[in-house]
Amino acid sequence: MILVVDASVAAKWFADEQLAGEALSILAPFNQLHAPDFLFLEIDSIISKWIRRGIITEAEGNDTRAAIRQVPIITYHFESYQDSAYYIAVKTHRSVYDCLYIALAAFLGGQMVTADRRLYNGLSGGPFGRNIVWLEDVGNV
């Protein structure tokens, strides 16, 4: 299955929180994981927030940064589909950043998997609904 993973899912690979088990399950070898190249920038932002809040240490943050780069994710330079993301953002009233994931999923003929409930609820009933899946529903697609 072609899955475009967003930062809300990737962060759960390294956090003991709700839906972490479901997030880990998409790492199964039969799934092809894809993401815009700025996924790692978003993960760095999440990790730095965890460090500021005292959830993890700086050393643990460095380990997490190294570990995520070992996950077999095929990345794509966002400029290749930035225009499509802009169009989707204008039509759906979502951020261009979020829509880069949707645009990539549409381009690849796959689905964006997310744990961002607000984003999912905002897109699932519209014209891009076929390109987004809630993390808990991945196995049911």
Buried (B, 14 or more C-beta within 10 A) or exposed (E): BBBBBBBBBBBBBBBEEEBBEBBEBBEEEEBBBBBBBBBBEBBBEBBEEBBEEEBBEEEBBEBBBEEBEEEEBEBBEBEBBBEBBBEBBEEBEBEBBBBBBBBBBBBBEBBBBBBBEEBBEBBBEEEBEEBBBBBBEBEEE
